[in-house]
């Protein structure tokens, strides 16, 4: 079980795992394996209900409609460009999004600090006039995601739009 939990946590890639040793995989029968998978399912449910999504990949939390991911885009004339999706945890911005390096005075201190932490942690890498996101990142709201992307105060429900131009706000109201 320890090996499987380690494997799931590594795959989810939400936390840094300091254990350099991969737990050994014990030989178990097929019925025992099925029972272990049931325990793992319970562990995932319990940890996520406590607010720790240790074993869930970000993609597993995305909201879907008719079994399809809901994809929204946030762009600016300065070149900021991102795609993302609402999730059960807030709003996920997808890998390779381009964040503005410029921060206007309307950007809150907490967002500036989070952005600096992302840079220090290697999640945002300088890419010309922008920062490029290195992996999917979960924000607690679409507005926080849009503000960090654009480097200014922003309303996520208005900034995030489908490829057809439908705002997240309009989509949420139609549900």
C-alpha positions as CSV (number, residue, x, y, z in Angstrom):
1,X,0.0,0.0,0.0
2,X,2.8,2.4,0.8
3,X,4.3,1.9,-2.6
4,X,1.0,2.7,-4.3
5,X,0.4,5.8,-2.1
6,X,3.9,7.0,-3.0
7,X,3.2,6.4,-6.7
8,X,-0.1,8.3,-6.5
9,X,1.5,11.2,-4.7
10,X,4.3,11.5,-7.2
11,X,1.9,11.3,-10.1
12,X,-0.4,14.0,-8.6
13,X,2.7,16.2,-8.2
14,X,1.0,18.6,-5.8
15,X,3.6,18.4,-3.0
16,X,7.4,17.9,-2.8
17,X,8.1,14.4,-1.7
18,X,11.4,14.4,0.3
19,X,11.6,10.6,0.5
20,X,14.2,9.6,-2.0
21,X,13.5,5.9,-1.4
22,X,10.6,4.4,-3.3
23,X,8.8,2.0,-1.0
24,X,9.1,-1.6,-2.1
25,X,6.1,-3.2,-3.9
26,X,5.1,-6.3,-2.1
27,X,3.7,-9.3,-4.1
28,X,0.0,-9.6,-3.5
29,X,-2.6,-11.8,-5.0
30,X,-5.3,-10.3,-7.3
31,X,-8.0,-10.4,-4.7
32,X,-5.7,-8.6,-2.2
33,X,-4.8,-6.0,-4.8
34,X,-8.5,-5.3,-5.3
35,X,-9.0,-4.9,-1.6
36,X,-5.9,-2.6,-1.4
37,X,-7.4,-0.4,-4.2
38,X,-10.6,-0.1,-2.2
39,X,-8.6,1.1,0.8
40,X,-6.7,3.5,-1.5
41,X,-10.0,4.9,-2.7
42,X,-11.1,5.5,0.9
43,X,-7.8,7.1,1.7
44,X,-8.2,9.5,-1.3
45,X,-11.7,10.4,-0.2
46,X,-10.7,11.0,3.4
47,X,-7.7,13.1,2.7
48,X,-9.5,15.2,0.1
49,X,-12.5,15.7,2.4
50,X,-10.0,17.0,5.0
51,X,-8.8,19.5,2.4
52,X,-5.6,17.7,1.3
53,X,-5.6,16.6,-2.4
54,X,-2.3,14.7,-2.0
55,X,-3.3,11.9,-4.2
56,X,-5.4,13.6,-6.8
57,X,-4.0,15.1,-10.0
58,X,-5.2,18.6,-10.8
59,X,-7.0,17.3,-13.9
60,X,-9.2,15.1,-11.7
61,X,-10.7,18.2,-10.0
62,X,-11.8,19.9,-13.2
63,X,-15.5,20.5,-13.7
64,X,-17.0,18.8,-16.8
65,X,-20.2,19.3,-18.8
66,X,-21.4,16.4,-20.9
67,X,-18.2,14.5,-19.9
68,X,-16.1,17.3,-21.6
69,X,-13.7,19.7,-19.8
70,X,-14.9,23.3,-19.7
71,X,-12.1,25.3,-21.2
72,X,-11.9,29.1,-20.9
73,X,-9.3,31.6,-22.1
74,X,-7.9,34.8,-20.7
75,X,-5.9,37.0,-23.1
76,X,-4.8,40.6,-23.3
77,X,-3.5,42.9,-26.1
78,X,-0.1,42.9,-24.3
79,X,0.3,39.1,-25.1
80,X,-0.9,37.5,-21.9
81,X,-2.4,34.2,-22.9
82,X,-3.8,31.4,-20.8
83,X,-6.4,28.6,-20.8
84,X,-8.0,27.1,-17.7
85,X,-11.0,25.5,-16.3
86,X,-13.2,25.7,-13.2
87,X,-12.4,23.0,-10.7
88,X,-13.8,21.7,-7.4
89,X,-11.0,23.7,-5.7
90,X,-11.4,27.0,-7.6
91,X,-9.9,27.6,-11.0
92,X,-7.0,25.7,-12.7
93,X,-4.7,27.6,-15.1
94,X,-3.1,25.2,-17.5
95,X,0.6,24.7,-18.1
96,X,2.3,27.1,-20.6
97,X,0.1,30.1,-19.7
98,X,1.9,33.4,-20.2
99,X,1.8,35.7,-17.2
100,X,2.5,39.5,-17.4
101,X,5.8,40.5,-15.7
102,X,4.3,44.0,-15.2
103,X,2.3,44.5,-12.0
104,X,0.0,47.5,-11.7
105,X,-0.7,49.2,-8.4
106,X,-4.2,47.6,-8.3
107,X,-2.7,44.2,-7.8
108,X,-3.1,43.0,-4.2
109,X,-0.1,42.3,-2.0
110,X,-1.3,38.7,-1.5
111,X,-1.3,38.0,-5.2
112,X,2.2,39.6,-5.6
113,X,3.5,37.4,-2.8
114,X,1.9,34.3,-4.3
115,X,3.5,35.2,-7.7
116,X,6.9,35.7,-6.1
117,X,6.6,32.3,-4.4
118,X,5.7,30.7,-7.7
119,X,8.8,32.2,-9.3
120,X,11.0,31.1,-6.4
121,X,9.5,27.6,-6.6
122,X,10.2,27.4,-10.3
123,X,6.5,27.3,-11.3
124,X,6.9,30.6,-13.3
125,X,9.9,30.9,-15.5
126,X,11.0,34.1,-17.2
127,X,10.2,33.9,-21.0
128,X,10.9,37.3,-22.7
129,X,8.4,39.9,-21.5
130,X,6.3,37.2,-19.7
131,X,6.5,34.3,-17.2
132,X,5.6,30.9,-18.5
133,X,3.7,28.5,-16.2
134,X,5.5,25.2,-15.9
135,X,2.6,23.0,-14.8
136,X,-1.1,23.2,-14.2
137,X,-1.8,25.5,-11.2
138,X,-4.9,25.7,-9.0
139,X,-6.1,29.2,-7.8
140,X,-8.8,29.5,-5.2
141,X,-10.9,31.6,-7.7
142,X,-11.1,32.6,-11.3
143,X,-10.5,36.3,-10.3
144,X,-7.3,35.5,-8.5
145,X,-6.1,33.6,-11.6
146,X,-7.0,36.5,-13.9
147,X,-5.5,39.1,-11.7
148,X,-2.2,37.3,-11.5
149,X,-2.1,36.6,-15.2
150,X,-2.9,40.2,-16.1
151,X,-0.9,41.9,-13.4
152,X,-3.8,44.0,-12.3
153,X,-7.1,43.8,-10.5
154,X,-9.5,41.7,-12.5
155,X,-12.9,40.0,-12.4
156,X,-12.4,36.4,-13.4
157,X,-16.0,35.8,-14.3
158,X,-15.7,38.6,-16.9
159,X,-12.1,37.9,-18.1
160,X,-12.3,34.2,-18.7
161,X,-14.2,33.3,-21.9
162,X,-14.9,30.3,-24.1
163,X,-13.5,30.1,-27.6
164,X,-16.9,31.4,-28.7
165,X,-16.6,34.5,-26.4
166,X,-19.0,33.3,-23.7
167,X,-17.9,34.7,-20.4
168,X,-17.5,32.5,-17.4
169,X,-20.1,34.6,-15.6
170,X,-22.7,33.9,-18.3
171,X,-21.8,30.2,-18.2
172,X,-22.2,30.1,-14.4
173,X,-25.5,31.9,-14.6
174,X,-26.9,29.3,-17.1
175,X,-26.2,26.4,-14.8
